[in-house]
Amino acid sequence: MQQIVDLQNDVDFQATGVQVLSIARDSLDDMAAEQISLSITDVPLLSDPENIVAEQYNVLQWALENGEPGHTFILVDEDGKVVWIKDYGAPNNPDRTMYVPVVELIQAAETALK
């Protein structure tokens, strides 16, 4: 959840105009306590326990061994078109991570939205 907090609070990221949505397999009840304790107020936390959204965006190709989606970022433009997608937690990614520096995400968003 630290990724969400940092994206929510970074003024440079906010300047990109990108709206962040977090979609996870966890139930909303499971996420609620962390949302409160971490003061997540500007990022909607959505629950996808059956991976319906993950399947629609084809992110299960990078799923972990237990079937859980990795750490995927998808940038959708105002017309609903996917303009950038990357999974940082994919098993085949040699730099597999569950946290991406905000500056890297800013650069990716700015490049994709040009």
CYANA upper distance limits for C-alpha pairs under 8 A (distance plus 0.5 A):
  1 MET  CA      5 VAL  CA      6.98
  1 MET  CA     34 GLU  CA      8.33
  2 GLN  CA      6 ASP  CA      6.59
  2 GLN  CA     99 TYR  CA      8.35
  3 GLN  CA      7 LEU  CA      6.68
  3 GLN  CA     99 TYR  CA      6.49
  3 GLN  CA    100 VAL  CA      7.72
  4 ILE  CA      8 GLN  CA      6.53
  4 ILE  CA     22 SER  CA      7.98
  4 ILE  CA     40 ILE  CA      8.07
  4 ILE  CA     43 VAL  CA      7.66
  5 VAL  CA      9 ASN  CA      6.64
  5 VAL  CA     38 LEU  CA      7.55
  5 VAL  CA     39 SER  CA      8.28
  5 VAL  CA     40 ILE  CA      6.74
  6 ASP  CA     10 ASP  CA      6.37
  6 ASP  CA    102 VAL  CA      7.69
  7 LEU  CA     13 PHE  CA      6.88
  7 LEU  CA     14 GLN  CA      8.17
  7 LEU  CA     20 VAL  CA      8.29
  7 LEU  CA    102 VAL  CA      7.05
  8 GLN  CA     13 PHE  CA      8.44
  8 GLN  CA     14 GLN  CA      7.85
  8 GLN  CA     20 VAL  CA      8.43
  8 GLN  CA     40 ILE  CA      7.97
  8 GLN  CA     42 ASP  CA      6.76
  8 GLN  CA     43 VAL  CA      7.12
  9 ASN  CA     14 GLN  CA      8.29
 10 ASP  CA     14 GLN  CA      6.75
 10 ASP  CA    102 VAL  CA      8.29
 11 VAL  CA     15 ALA  CA      6.71
 12 ASP  CA     16 THR  CA      7.49
 12 ASP  CA    106 ILE  CA      8.15
 13 PHE  CA     17 GLY  CA      8.10
 13 PHE  CA     18 VAL  CA      8.10
 13 PHE  CA    102 VAL  CA      7.69
 13 PHE  CA    103 VAL  CA      8.26
 13 PHE  CA    106 ILE  CA      6.32
 14 GLN  CA     18 VAL  CA      7.38
 16 THR  CA    106 ILE  CA      7.66
 16 THR  CA    109 ALA  CA      8.02
 16 THR  CA    110 GLU  CA      7.57
 18 VAL  CA    109 ALA  CA      8.35
 19 GLN  CA     43 VAL  CA      8.21
 20 VAL  CA     43 VAL  CA      6.28
 20 VAL  CA     44 PRO  CA      7.93
 21 LEU  CA     43 VAL  CA      6.20
 21 LEU  CA     44 PRO  CA      5.77
 21 LEU  CA     45 LEU  CA      6.82
 21 LEU  CA     46 LEU  CA      7.78
 22 SER  CA     43 VAL  CA      7.44
 22 SER  CA     44 PRO  CA      6.75
 22 SER  CA     45 LEU  CA      5.39
 22 SER  CA     46 LEU  CA      6.43
 23 ILE  CA     45 LEU  CA      6.60
 23 ILE  CA     46 LEU  CA      5.20
 23 ILE  CA     47 SER  CA      6.23
 23 ILE  CA     48 ASP  CA      6.86
 24 ALA  CA     45 LEU  CA      8.26
 24 ALA  CA     46 LEU  CA      6.98
 24 ALA  CA     47 SER  CA      5.82
 24 ALA  CA     48 ASP  CA      6.12
 24 ALA  CA     49 PRO  CA      7.66
 25 ARG  CA     47 SER  CA      6.15
 25 ARG  CA     48 ASP  CA      5.27
 25 ARG  CA     49 PRO  CA      4.56
 25 ARG  CA     50 GLU  CA      7.56
 25 ARG  CA     51 ASN  CA      7.31
 25 ARG  CA     68 GLU  CA      7.93
 26 ASP  CA     30 ASP  CA      6.66
 26 ASP  CA     31 MET  CA      7.18
 26 ASP  CA     47 SER  CA      6.46
 26 ASP  CA     48 ASP  CA      7.71
 26 ASP  CA     49 PRO  CA      6.68
 27 SER  CA     31 MET  CA      6.94
 27 SER  CA     47 SER  CA      6.07
 27 SER  CA     48 ASP  CA      8.27
 27 SER  CA     49 PRO  CA      7.30
 28 LEU  CA     32 ALA  CA      6.45
 28 LEU  CA     45 LEU  CA      8.04
 28 LEU  CA     46 LEU  CA      7.56
 28 LEU  CA     47 SER  CA      6.40
 29 ASP  CA     33 ALA  CA      7.98
 30 ASP  CA     34 GLU  CA      8.35
 31 MET  CA     35 GLN  CA      6.56
 31 MET  CA     45 LEU  CA      8.13
 32 ALA  CA     36 ILE  CA      6.78
 33 ALA  CA     37 SER  CA      6.64
 34 GLU  CA     38 LEU  CA      6.28
 35 GLN  CA     39 SER  CA      6.39
 35 GLN  CA     40 ILE  CA      5.52
 35 GLN  CA     41 THR  CA      8.15
 36 ILE  CA     40 ILE  CA      6.95
 48 ASP  CA     52 ILE  CA      6.91
 48 ASP  CA     53 VAL  CA      7.09
 48 ASP  CA     54 ALA  CA      8.25
 51 ASN  CA     55 GLU  CA      6.45
 52 ILE  CA     56 GLN  CA      6.81
 53 VAL  CA     57 TYR  CA      6.79
 54 ALA  CA     58 ASN  CA      6.54
 54 ALA  CA     59 VAL  CA      5.85
 54 ALA  CA     60 LEU  CA      6.65
 54 ALA  CA     69 PRO  CA      7.57
 55 GLU  CA     59 VAL  CA      6.82
 55 GLU  CA     60 LEU  CA      6.62
 59 VAL  CA     63 ALA  CA      7.57
 59 VAL  CA     69 PRO  CA      7.04
 59 VAL  CA     70 GLY  CA      8.32
 59 VAL  CA     72 THR  CA      7.55
 59 VAL  CA     87 ASP  CA      8.25
 60 LEU  CA     67 GLY  CA      7.95
 60 LEU  CA     68 GLU  CA      8.12
 60 LEU  CA     69 PRO  CA      6.07
 60 LEU  CA     70 GLY  CA      8.37
 62 TRP  CA     69 PRO  CA      7.05
 62 TRP  CA     70 GLY  CA      6.61
 62 TRP  CA     87 ASP  CA      7.44
 62 TRP  CA     89 GLY  CA      8.19
 62 TRP  CA     90 ALA  CA      5.30
 62 TRP  CA     91 PRO  CA      7.23
 62 TRP  CA     92 ASN  CA      8.41
 63 ALA  CA     67 GLY  CA      5.81
 63 ALA  CA     68 GLU  CA      5.83
 63 ALA  CA     69 PRO  CA      4.81
 63 ALA  CA     70 GLY  CA      5.84
 63 ALA  CA     90 ALA  CA      7.13
 63 ALA  CA     91 PRO  CA      8.14
 64 LEU  CA     68 GLU  CA      5.83
 64 LEU  CA     69 PRO  CA      6.66
 64 LEU  CA     70 GLY  CA      6.57
 64 LEU  CA     90 ALA  CA      7.51
 64 LEU  CA     91 PRO  CA      7.08
 70 GLY  CA     87 ASP  CA      6.95
 70 GLY  CA     88 TYR  CA      7.69
 70 GLY  CA     89 GLY  CA      5.30
 70 GLY  CA     90 ALA  CA      6.15
 70 GLY  CA     98 MET  CA      8.34
 71 HIS  CA     87 ASP  CA      5.90
 71 HIS  CA     88 TYR  CA      5.88
 71 HIS  CA     89 GLY  CA      5.27
 71 HIS  CA     90 ALA  CA      7.76
 71 HIS  CA     97 THR  CA      8.01
 71 HIS  CA     98 MET  CA      6.21
 71 HIS  CA     99 TYR  CA      8.45
 72 THR  CA     85 ILE  CA      7.66
 72 THR  CA     86 LYS  CA      6.13
 72 THR  CA     87 ASP  CA      4.45
 72 THR  CA     88 TYR  CA      6.64
 72 THR  CA     89 GLY  CA      7.66
 73 PHE  CA     84 TRP  CA      8.46
 73 PHE  CA     85 ILE  CA      6.12
 73 PHE  CA     86 LYS  CA      5.95
 73 PHE  CA     87 ASP  CA      6.70
 74 ILE  CA     82 VAL  CA      7.38
 74 ILE  CA     83 VAL  CA      8.32
 74 ILE  CA     84 TRP  CA      6.32
 74 ILE  CA     85 ILE  CA      4.90
 74 ILE  CA     86 LYS  CA      7.19
 75 LEU  CA     82 VAL  CA      6.30
 75 LEU  CA     83 VAL  CA      6.25
 75 LEU  CA     84 TRP  CA      5.60
 75 LEU  CA     85 ILE  CA      6.78
 75 LEU  CA    109 ALA  CA      7.66
 76 VAL  CA     80 GLY  CA      6.04
 76 VAL  CA     81 LYS  CA      5.81
 76 VAL  CA     82 VAL  CA      4.88
 76 VAL  CA     83 VAL  CA      6.28
 76 VAL  CA     84 TRP  CA      7.78
 77 ASP  CA     81 LYS  CA      5.95
 77 ASP  CA     82 VAL  CA      6.98
 77 ASP  CA     83 VAL  CA      7.02
 77 ASP  CA    113 LEU  CA      7.91
 83 VAL  CA    112 ALA  CA      6.47
 83 VAL  CA    113 LEU  CA      7.81
 84 TRP  CA    108 ALA  CA      8.41
 84 TRP  CA    109 ALA  CA      8.29
 84 TRP  CA    112 ALA  CA      6.59
 88 TYR  CA     93 ASN  CA      7.33
 88 TYR  CA     95 ASP  CA      8.01
 88 TYR  CA     96 ARG  CA      6.13
 88 TYR  CA     97 THR  CA      6.09
 88 TYR  CA     98 MET  CA      7.24
 88 TYR  CA    100 VAL  CA      8.06
 89 GLY  CA     93 ASN  CA      7.30
 89 GLY  CA     96 ARG  CA      5.08
 89 GLY  CA     97 THR  CA      5.40
 89 GLY  CA     98 MET  CA      6.19
 90 ALA  CA     96 ARG  CA      6.64
 91 PRO  CA     96 ARG  CA      7.22
 92 ASN  CA     96 ARG  CA      8.25
100 VAL  CA    104 GLU  CA      7.42
100 VAL  CA    105 LEU  CA      7.68
101 PRO  CA    105 LEU  CA      7.31
102 VAL  CA    106 ILE  CA      6.69
103 VAL  CA    107 GLN  CA      6.75
104 GLU  CA    108 ALA  CA      6.75
105 LEU  CA    109 ALA  CA      6.57
106 ILE  CA    110 GLU  CA      6.59
107 GLN  CA    111 THR  CA      6.57
108 ALA  CA    112 ALA  CA      6.58
109 ALA  CA    113 LEU  CA      6.52
110 GLU  CA    114 LYS  CA      6.89
